Amino acid sequence: MPYLTKHSLFSFYIKFFMLFLAIDYIIFIIDIREMTMLKNIFNRKQPSVEGFKNALFNKIFNPDEINFHYSEKVNLYKTTEKKETLLHLCAKFAYIESIKWLLNKGLSLEAQTEDKETVLFYAVKSNNIATVKFLVEQGANVNHKNFYHRTALQEAILSGSKTYKYLLEKTTDLNNSDFYGNSIIFHAVSSGDDELLDNVLKNENLNINCVNKNNDTVLNYAVNNYLKEKESPKSLFYFKLIKKLLDFKIDINNLNQKKENILFQAIKEEDIKLINLFLSQEIDIKQKNYLGYTVLEEACLKGYRNIEVIKVLLELGADVNQRDNEGSTLIEKLIDLILYYENKKEISFYLVEKSSDENNYFELLKYLLQNTKVDLNKYTSKSKPLFFDTIIYYNFKLFKLLQKSGIDINQNDLEHNNVLSYLIENADTSTTQKQKLYLNTLQSLINLGVNINNKDNLGSTVIHKAILNSSIYTIKVLLDAKPNYKSVDNNGRTFIHNIVWKDCTKTFKLVHSYDNSVLNIADKYGILPINYAVFMGKYDLVINMIDEFAHVNNTNQISPKMKDFFKKFHNNLNELTKYAKNNVDVKNLRILSDNMKKEFSI
């Protein structure tokens, strides 16, 4: 055994002390760990619904954590006020592992919210392709429609979700229309995304000519967007889009709810770029809309300032003589517009609404009359010649334009009335000035050669009618024109017969002064004017007729039917002599009365 030295003893104490410290540190560490374990045992979280939610809606999925908190207190089938399930909420934030966990617990992918949206719709909102792909692979129905009758693909396109490409490959019902009748092609156009539209258009199963509830194709839809953005940089995108749709052979002649093709819209908006583009296609320029209007009429409503477009339409075969649903032609409409703005004629509200007093319709009408084959002899929609209303509204400038263009001033309406009759029956003579203008117009028409002896369907001339309805001044103007004074209507009645109906002694004297032989002409029933005057009690007229040598006896064969008709007027014969003004009248009236009793078997 070696000897202990001072140095070795010191070394021993040092080693012993170090060993003691090491043992003490180990004991300290063990105590701390035991305390920590005890602390964890006493402070560890209990399973809770809140803890389950936090674990489920965590970006970093922890299966131990979620399983720890999952207990009978957790209702996996509880929904929100919008009927969203836990799957919907997880899909909305693309928590794919949480979705897997829920699916393993039996939750359905086809559960629907109050908007009838399945989990797939919420995955689309997340804009996460992986989540959408996973759900589809798990059997999610890509063709399901929500409350707005849209598929997940449609919602993806509308919201700008990048998931649309994947859904475009998987969705079979590509032509589904939503609540508004819009399909994915409409949504693609409204997105303003060129790449998206190209991806949609290149799909072979897409019906590019489908229509929405307004019967618009996507071409109409694109044009609407173009016109809305006309003043913005976006208009260029939409114009290119329109050209692209035309390249895909979209039906350019599709008709909207108003039965109008797309050219109507371009012309109404006066967009020359669109007009030229559509006219370069095989578009029907003779198409009529629901009112029977053509694009030519729509163009002409813009007036002479739109003449270049009008010229192109005419060159392509637009017809100026085509009639609308009311039977009105373009020429009639232009005449009506001129009379409305210059003479206050009442016309259709549609024409007023679509027109302007700055549109110079006169020059446009003049151009059409000079450069197209207008059928001026066709009746208007009111069954009268085109120029009739220019006369009663005293628009002589317009009348002269039509006259120069070749109207027949002796053209009659369907009832065979000529312009003289029309003027007499319809002219406004409410003031002295208007009365003078009317008479001057009447005289001017006669001077132009309008047939004063023209007869209507009843055989009446303008003088027959004037006697019944007009002033003495009108009758004088007509009589001065030297008509056939012995003219009779279909019943054989002369001007004098009509004077009896009117009971005007002044008119009788005027007419009789032009031809005194007319007084004793009987009608086809064998009855003289004086006979009618007696039976009708026109006693003053009877006396004046006798004074002008009217026959007091009737040698004509009188119709038995007329004898029977006049039975109810026999008493007027007995009253005849009471109205005599002198002895001569008494004698003549008695002779007339006695003769008529014999002639009419009284």
C-alpha positions, 0 to 999 in steps of 0.5 A, a space after each residue: 500500500 503506497 504512502 499517503 502524501 499531502 498531495 495525494 490526499 488533496 487529490 482524493 478530496 477533490 475527486 470525492 467532492 466532484 463525485 458528490 456534486 455530480 450525484 447531487 446534480 443528477 438528483 436535482 434533474 430527476 426531481 425537476 423531471 418528476 415535478 414536470 411530469 406531475 405538473 403535466 399530469 395535473 394540468 393536462 387539457 380535457 377533451 372539448 368541443 372547442 378543442 375539436 374545432 381548433 384541431 379540425 380547422 387548423 392548417 397543420 392537421 394533428 391526428 392525435 390532437 383531433 382524436 383526443 378531443 373527439 368524443 360523444 360531445 362532438 356532433 359531426 352532423 351539426 350545421 350552421 344557419 346556412 346548413 353548412 356542414 363541417 365538410 363544407 367549412 373545411 372545403 372552403 379553406 382547403 383543409 384537405 386532411 380534415 376533409 379526409 378525417 371527416 369522410 372516414 367518419 361517414 360525412 356525405 360529400 353531397 350534403 347541401 346548404 340552403 343554396 343547394 351547394 354541395 361540398 364541391 362548390 365550397 372547394 371551388 371557393 377555396 381556389 384550391 385545385 388539389 382539394 377540388 381534385 380530391 373531392 371529385 376523385 372521392 365521387 363528388 357529383 360535378 354535374 350537381 346544380 345549386 339554387 341558381 341552377 349552376 354547376 360547380 364549373 359555372 361558379 368557378 368561371 363566375 368567381 374566377 377560380 383557377 379550378 375551372 380548368 380541371 372541372 372543365 375536363 370533368 363536367 359532362 353537362 357543359 351546356 347547362 343553363 342557370 336561372 337566367 338562362 346563361 351557360 358557361 359560354 356566357 360566364 366566360 364572356 362576362 369574365 373578360 378573361 381571354 385565356 378562359 374564353 379560349 379554353 371554353 370555346 375549344 371544347 367540342 361539346 360546347 353549344 356556342 349557339 345556345 340562348 338565354 332567357 332573353 333568347 340572346 346568344 353569347 354574341 348578343 351578350 358580347 355586343 351588350 358588353 362591348 357597347 357598355 364599355 364603348 368609352 373604356 379600354 375594355 371595348 377593344 377586348 370585347 370587339 376582338 371577342 365578337 370577332 372571335 365568336 364570328 370565327 367560331 361560326 356562331 349563328 349571326 342570324 339568331 333572333 332575340 325576344 324582339 325577333 331582331 338579329 344582332 345587326 338591329 342592335 348595332 344600327 340602333 347604337 349607330 356603331 359603324 365598326 359593328 355595322 361594317 363587321 356584321 354586314 361583312 357576314 351573311 346576315 339577313 338585312 330583310 329580317 323583321 322584328 316583332 313590330 315588323 320593322 327592318 334594319 333599314 327602318 331602324 337606320 332611317 329613324 336616325 335621319 339623314 345623318 345616317 345616310 352612309 349606313 342607309 346607302 350600304 343597306 340599300 346596295 345590299 338589297 334592303 326594300 323600301 316598300 316592305 311593310 311592318 305588322 301594321 301595314 306601314 312602309 318606310 315612306 309612310 313613316 317618314 311622311 308621318 314624322 315630317 308631318 309630326 314635327 312640322 304640322 303636329 300630326 298625331 303619330 305612334 308613340 314608338 315613332 316619336 320615341 325613336 325619332 328626333 326633330 333634328 334628324 332631317 327626315 325631309 332630305 332623307 325622304 327626298 333621297 329615297 324617292 330619287 334613288 330607290 324604286 318607291 311604289 307611290 301608288 300603294 295605300 298607306 296602313 290606313 288604306 289611303 294614298 300616301 299624299 292625302 295627309 300632306 293636304 289636310 295638314 297643308 304641307 305643300 312642300 311635302 306634297 310637291 316633293 311627292 308630286 314631283 316623284 310621280 304620285 297620281 293626284 287622282 288616286 282614290 282610297 279604298 272607298 273611291 274617295 279622292 283627295 277633294 273628298 278627303 280634304 272636305 271631310 277632314 280639313 280643320 276650318 276652325 278659324 277664319 285663317 284656316 277656312 281661307 287656307 282650306 278653300 285656297 287648297 281646294 281651289 289649288 287641287 282643282 286647278 291641278 286637275 283633280 277629278 271633280 266628277 269622281 264618284 265613291 262607292 255609293 256613286 256620290 261625287 264630291 259635291 253630293 258630299 259637300 252639300 251634306 257636310 260643308 259650307 256654302 263657300 265650299 259648294 260654290 268653289 266646286 260648282 264654279 269648277 263646272 262639274 257634271 251638274 246632272 251627276 247622280 249617285 247609285 240611287 239615281 239621286 242628284 245634287 237637289 235630292 241631297 239638298 232636301 236631306 240637308 234642308 237648306 234653301 240657300 244651297 238650293 238656290 245656289 245649285 239651281 242657279 248653275 243648272 235649272 234642269 236638275 230640279 225635275 230629275 227623279 231618282 231610280 225609285 221614280 221620286 222627284 226631289 219635291 216629293 221627298 221635301 213634302 213627305 219630310 215636311 221641308 215646306 219652305 223648300 217645297 215653296 221655293 222649288 215650286 217658285 223655280 218651276 218644280 213639277 207639281 205632278 210626277 209622271 214617273 213610275 213610283 216604286 211600290 216599296 217606296 209608296 209603302 215606306 211613305 205611309 207613315 209620312 202621309 199626314 204631312 200632305 194634309 199640312 201642306 197648304 198651311 205653309 202657303 205665303 200667298 194665294 198662289 202658293 195655296 193653289 200650287 200646294 193644293 194641286 201638288 197635294 192632290 196629285 201626290 195622293 193619287 201618285 202615291 195611292 193615298 
